């Protein structure tokens, strides 16, 4: 079983739609959770951290369910510029929980 | 502010040749990470350093791979000899180890093709 599992998609949605991604992780000791965004042929960039209480950043909302070991990302009012691959990331074992384990990503395509 | 700098951006080489990838982390960052990304396996951590010291190299695929960090502003990843299955995008990332959530900042990557 992979440490972090995501639906690869692609998710095809029209502009203005709401879309949600989930991912599951296997290490119950994980302490840090993130969503990274990766544009085609570019490097990954941090989109947002995920906190236990859930957090929101503009049109983006992240939720963490420790009991079920899954993380979600909700995007409201999708824009064309949201088209990218979204990587679910959790920290793995290692000194100071620095090791990050990346899911293989969920691809989002927003169309006009 | 300068981000993580990697060179070369693209490398095409023949099987058996030595390949050296270079990375300059963000100034002030004391942790450096090397990743490899392929379509099949996604983004995999190869090795990481804290304060120039290798902490975990369990992701290094085999002895053909080696990494060094001689000082706080420079690291290399070397493949010798290279094989076609090494073809991938290699990313370097850096972070401040004392930051609360360990955000890692990635360089633009080196796209390696081994023929």
Boltz contact constraints between the chains, C-beta under 6 A:
constraints:
  - contact:
      token1: [A, 43]
      token2: [B, 91]
      max_distance: 6.0
  - contact:
      token1: [A, 43]
      token2: [B, 106]
      max_distance: 6.0
  - contact:
      token1: [A, 43]
      token2: [B, 108]
      max_distance: 6.0
  - contact:
      token1: [A, 43]
      token2: [B, 109]
      max_distance: 6.0
  - contact:
      token1: [A, 44]
      token2: [B, 106]
      max_distance: 6.0
  - contact:
      token1: [A, 46]
      token2: [B, 103]
      max_distance: 6.0
  - contact:
      token1: [A, 49]
      token2: [B, 101]
      max_distance: 6.0
  - contact:
      token1: [A, 94]
      token2: [B, 56]
      max_distance: 6.0
  - contact:
      token1: [A, 95]
      token2: [B, 55]
      max_distance: 6.0
  - contact:
      token1: [A, 98]
      token2: [B, 102]
      max_distance: 6.0
  - contact:
      token1: [A, 102]
      token2: [B, 42]
      max_distance: 6.0
  - contact:
      token1: [A, 102]
      token2: [B, 43]
      max_distance: 6.0
  - contact:
      token1: [A, 104]
      token2: [B, 42]
      max_distance: 6.0
